[in-house]
Structures are given as structure tokens and as C-alpha cells.
Amino acid sequence: MLMRFLLCSLLGFPAAALAASPASDPPDPETAIWGKLKRSLFDNRPVASGANGIVELVAPARADDGAVVPIAIRSKLPQTPERYIRRIYLIVDNNPSPLAAKIELGAGAGRADLETRIRIEQYSYVRAVAELSDGSLAADERFVKASGGCSAAGPRDPAAASLGRMRLAVDGGGAYNEPTRAQLMISHPNDSGLVMDQVTRLYTPAYFVRSVKVTYAGKPVLDAEVDFSISENPYFRFYFVPTGEGELKAEAVDTKDLKFETTLAVGRTASRVLPAP
């Protein structure tokens, strides 16, 4: 399971160090928190940042809702057998659990681009770190002004009968043997454990999707460890390479060890336009 609470306690983040002044310019991206995360996650290996020609993070400078912040990770590196992105880390420095996702990419991904929605508890750098097949690391970051995303109560009914319902869709018009965009949507509260019931004064227990796996024709496309920093009703846009008629399959497991899955027959007649997330 993802190193969520253990990582936080290991790094010993003081509350004061997590806050960024709303009135200030973005702080230096080489924050103390990021330094601790690099030591913990990457054993202090060098991480190329900025215009590295490998990965780009797209995120809003200011989010309308800290509970639903859209982000996109764009790869600038062709996925070739000689050199490719094999793993992506999604990090939100100032969240109670900074490591939002660790995503392994299979050879069938074709293109290392990802989109999802995250929670941001307070003003924070959001980072995408790509680990290449040769072991090198490259990162891009954006400072996002958002707050309350992990501790604010959502409008949903926590007992909704749609728990675990999943939907897969594939972009229409894609060609075989070319990277094709797909989307996975999962109905799940993804409770952070940080929301207080204003009547009982008790916290809603943490309950969230902890792993997501996608395969095509039995071969891995992506395998992700995720956390409550991913928004309620998680969704992921990603790429895979269809080689002919085959089955795209998604599996998810939550923190109660409930398993959900769905499949989609992929072929020229089965492709469809992706719905709005």
C-alpha cells in the first residue's frame, strides 16, 4: 500500500512549514519538504527540473475548487524500447499525504501522458516526476493556489449505491498500432479521513481507491498506487496501443479490499468519443 501516513510521519512535516502565504509570490520550488521527499522517495538521486525536454505538468495557477483540481502530465519523450518513461510520481508537497500516485507504465502504453483530478489541502507545489528506463529522473512543477480539498465535505451521499461502478471509453477514430487515448472513471467517495461531521464532531473514516490496474489483451498498460489526494470519483486519461481486436480491462481495489473491474472490447467498431469527465 502507498506510503501515505507512514511517509508523513517519517518526514516529520510541521504544520507551519506546510503553509504558503496567500499574498506572496510562489516560493522557491526547492522547498524543504521537496528535499525530504527526494531523500525518502529517490534516495537523493539527481532530479532534472524545469525545461528538461522529458515531462511537463499542466495545472491551474489558481483552482476554483481545491477538491477537484485538474492536472495533466505531458510526455515530451517518445516511448521507444531504447529509452522510455517507465514510472511517474505525482506529488502534492503540502498535502497530508504528499505522494498522490505512483504509476508504472507498461510497454503497451505507447505514450506517457496522463490526466486526472486531485485534492489540494493548501497552497502547494504539485510535481510530476518521471523515472526513465535508464534510472534517470526528470520533474516539472507548478505552484497551485487551492485550499481545503482534503478536509472539505463533499455534496455526495456516502451510501450511494453506485460504489465501484466503472466505465472505460476509448477515443474514436484511432488507428491500430498507434497510441490511442482512453479514459477510466470510477464511482468512489475516496474519503480522506480528514472531514469532520459537524453534527457528531467525528471524522469520516478514510476510505479510498488504493490501486488501479489497466491491461490490454492481457498486457500491462498502467499499474498505479493511488491515495486520497486523488479526487472523489477518480478518473484517469491515459494512452495504450491497440494492435487489433482485443480487450481493455481495468481493475481497482480500495482500502476495504473491495475489488471492482470492467472491460471494453476494443476494435474499429467499438471505439467511441470520450465523454466529458
Helices and strands as residue ranges (DSSP letters): H 4-11, H 15-18, H 32-42, E 47-48, E 55-58, E 69-75, E 85-92, E 99-105, G 107-109, E 114-118, E 124-132, E 137-144, E 166-170, E 180-186, E 209-216, E 219-226, E 235-240, E 246-254, E 259-266
